[in-house]
């Protein structure tokens, strides 16, 4: 993991403007690529695709003919638009990663154990089920025809040109169901079963997608009214365009929920992005088991990972009116997105920062968890904490 991350960091290029290392925002008037770029990035860069961040804050993905070189793009497009461009990154592929573990853990027999473990039922009993809250799912395809999702998926937009195979592209539908599946119409139930899903697809049938398409999908769901955006993916380098795009969403008061990653590493030392950006309105989520153990495949880190949430043997919707179980921090993140939607529906005036702080200060405490809060989300306690926060002088 560390080796791959180091390779990715060496891939960060700014054509004609800056050469980036890490995530600093320094700018130099350079007009050449790093010499190591081609050898390090050959396997994961997407040739003839460039993520352009403009001085006005907008981001576009520019493509060229396959015979056009990077040098030609720099000397034509970048040179012609130099005054308007902030920087340019080469686009590259992001992959979903499968969770694997040798842990011996208790398998779930209750299909909705995750929401119950977070005590969501006591929030539902008060009449709060995510109503009025839009949650963005930036992921693979979301099957809006699934009987348990059809009433809650209000928008889907695809940012790649592939024809979806519902037997392969199941991740996004699973994530959406964890957030908002209607329990009255099938065997599983979402954490916030009255929330509305806005889906932005960039992940393909093969489990990959481009950095540029991910940014376009993020901005799209935000512009359609999402107050929470779930990002159950990782493997991106510390690319300035990605960090700036997510920072802009955070600045708009949108809560960003990320999956910590499934590499079993301490991300304080081996960071994975976007999980490790540590932005103001970001919650980074690790995976826990039905018996409240921290699963070995989950990334950890007391500085970069914030809370635990159910992420093992999680049953949810998949395409074709089916349900299945999956493991991963990809499943834990939408548990927290759903929890945040419950809190927002209960107290709509609460800010993303207040929602985040209420979740952090109310966890069920497990000192062995190597996350900043040392705990697993308890949404009922979070609602109590949020009420106290909003009514205190």
Secondary structure, 3 states (H helix, E strand, C coil): CHHHHHHHHCCCECCCCCECCCCCCCCCCCCCCCCCHHHHHCCCEEEEEEEEEECCCCEEEEECCCCCCHHHHHHHHHHHCHHHEEEEEEEEEEECCCCCCCCCCCCCCCCCHHHHHCCHHHHHCCCCCCCCCEEEEEECCCCCCCCCCCCCEEEEEECCCCCCCCCCCCHHHHHHHHHHCCHHHCCCCCCCCCCEEEEEECCCCCCEEEHHHHHHHHHHHHHCCCCEEEECCCCECCCHHHHHHHHHHHHCCCEEEEECCCCCCECCCCCCECHHHCCCCEEEEEEECCCCCECCCCCEECCCCCEEEECCCEEEEECCCEEEEECCHHHHHHHHHHHHHHHHHHCCCCCHHHHHHHHHHCCEECCCCCECCCEECCHHHHHHHHHHHHHCC
